Amino acid sequence: MNELTKAEEDVMHYLWNFKECLVRDIVDAMPEPKPAYNTVSTIVRILEKKEFVGHKENGKSYLYFPLVSKDEYTKFSIKNLIQGYFGGSYKKAVSFFVKEEKFSVQEMESLLEQFQGKDQLNVPE
């Protein structure tokens, strides 16, 4: 999987929310100042080349839909973040966020309680 640019990621968020839409739907949903239709269309075509987006014909236009789920891309992005900034150490990453966000002991205990007994963490060290 390839990493997305900020603009590509922004467009993907609209596609994930819509599930299926026209380029016009994305442009209409964007905040002011809205980008040009051609700009968003180009980004969607780039996402299609990167195999993040598919399309089907809808009259004279195309309906676009995500091929990569938000969850899949989130996992990929977090893994890259951990690799790039914390040398692949999830312990270092958690330590950083605890220090920066000033998590309380109660918040940490609450998180641990949520994850106790769950086999779905699959977090490598």
C-alpha positions as CSV (number, residue, x, y, z in Angstrom):
1,M,0.0,0.0,0.0
2,N,1.2,3.5,-0.8
3,E,1.2,6.4,1.5
4,L,-1.3,9.2,0.5
5,T,-0.6,12.9,0.2
6,K,-2.6,15.2,2.4
7,A,-4.9,16.2,-0.5
8,E,-5.4,12.5,-1.4
9,E,-6.2,11.6,2.2
10,D,-8.7,14.5,2.4
11,V,-10.5,13.2,-0.6
12,M,-10.5,9.6,0.7
13,H,-12.2,10.8,3.9
14,Y,-15.1,12.0,1.7
15,L,-15.2,8.7,-0.2
16,W,-15.2,6.7,3.0
17,N,-18.1,8.8,4.3
18,F,-20.1,8.7,1.1
19,K,-19.2,5.0,0.3
20,E,-20.1,5.8,-3.4
21,C,-20.3,9.3,-5.0
22,L,-19.6,11.5,-7.9
23,V,-16.7,13.9,-8.0
24,R,-19.3,16.7,-7.8
25,D,-20.5,15.3,-4.4
26,I,-17.0,15.5,-3.0
27,V,-16.5,19.1,-4.2
28,D,-20.0,20.1,-2.8
29,A,-19.2,18.6,0.6
30,M,-15.9,20.4,0.9
31,P,-15.6,23.6,2.9
32,E,-15.1,27.0,1.4
33,P,-13.0,28.0,-0.4
34,K,-13.8,24.9,-2.5
35,P,-11.2,23.5,-4.8
36,A,-11.8,23.4,-8.5
37,Y,-13.8,20.4,-9.8
38,N,-10.8,19.5,-12.1
39,T,-8.4,19.4,-9.1
40,V,-10.6,17.0,-7.2
41,S,-11.2,14.9,-10.3
42,T,-7.4,14.7,-10.9
43,I,-6.9,13.5,-7.2
44,V,-9.6,10.9,-7.6
45,R,-7.9,9.6,-10.8
46,I,-4.6,9.5,-9.0
47,L,-6.3,7.5,-6.2
48,E,-7.6,5.2,-8.8
49,K,-4.1,4.6,-10.2
50,K,-2.9,3.9,-6.6
51,E,-5.8,1.4,-6.4
52,F,-7.5,3.1,-3.5
53,V,-10.5,3.9,-5.5
54,G,-12.7,2.1,-8.1
55,H,-15.5,3.4,-10.3
56,K,-18.5,2.3,-12.2
57,E,-20.4,4.0,-14.9
58,N,-23.4,6.2,-14.0
59,G,-24.8,7.5,-17.2
60,K,-22.2,10.0,-18.6
61,S,-20.3,10.1,-15.4
62,Y,-18.6,7.8,-12.9
63,L,-19.6,6.8,-9.4
64,Y,-16.4,6.4,-7.3
65,F,-16.0,4.1,-4.3
66,P,-13.2,3.2,-1.9
67,L,-11.3,0.0,-2.5
68,V,-9.2,0.4,0.7
69,S,-11.2,0.8,3.9
70,K,-10.5,3.6,6.4
71,D,-9.5,0.9,8.9
72,E,-7.0,-0.7,6.6
73,Y,-5.4,2.7,5.8
74,T,-5.4,3.7,9.5
75,K,-3.5,0.6,10.4
76,F,-1.0,1.1,7.6
77,S,-0.5,4.8,8.6
78,I,0.0,4.1,12.3
79,K,2.5,1.3,11.5
80,N,4.4,3.7,9.3
81,L,4.3,6.4,12.0
82,I,5.7,3.9,14.6
83,Q,8.4,2.7,12.2
84,G,9.4,6.2,11.1
85,Y,9.4,8.1,14.4
86,F,9.8,5.5,17.1
87,G,12.1,2.9,15.4
88,G,9.2,0.4,15.3
89,S,8.8,0.4,19.0
90,Y,5.2,0.6,20.2
91,K,6.5,1.0,23.7
92,K,8.4,4.2,22.8
93,A,5.3,5.5,20.9
94,V,3.0,4.9,23.9
95,S,5.5,6.5,26.2
96,F,5.7,9.5,24.0
97,F,2.0,10.0,23.8
98,V,1.6,9.4,27.6
99,K,4.2,12.1,28.3
100,E,2.9,14.6,25.7
101,E,-0.8,14.2,26.5
102,K,-0.1,13.9,30.2
103,F,-2.4,10.8,30.6
104,S,-3.4,10.2,34.2
105,V,-2.9,6.9,35.9
106,Q,-6.6,6.5,35.9
107,E,-6.8,6.9,32.1
108,M,-4.0,4.4,31.6
109,E,-5.7,1.9,33.9
110,S,-9.0,2.4,32.1
111,L,-7.3,1.6,28.8
112,L,-5.6,-1.5,30.2
113,E,-9.0,-2.7,31.5
114,Q,-10.5,-2.3,28.0
115,F,-7.8,-4.4,26.5
116,Q,-7.5,-7.1,29.1
117,G,-8.6,-10.5,27.7
118,K,-8.8,-9.3,24.2
119,D,-6.7,-11.2,21.6
120,Q,-7.3,-8.5,19.0
121,L,-4.6,-6.2,20.0
122,N,-1.9,-7.8,17.8
123,V,0.5,-5.0,18.7
124,P,4.1,-6.1,18.0
125,E,6.9,-4.8,20.3
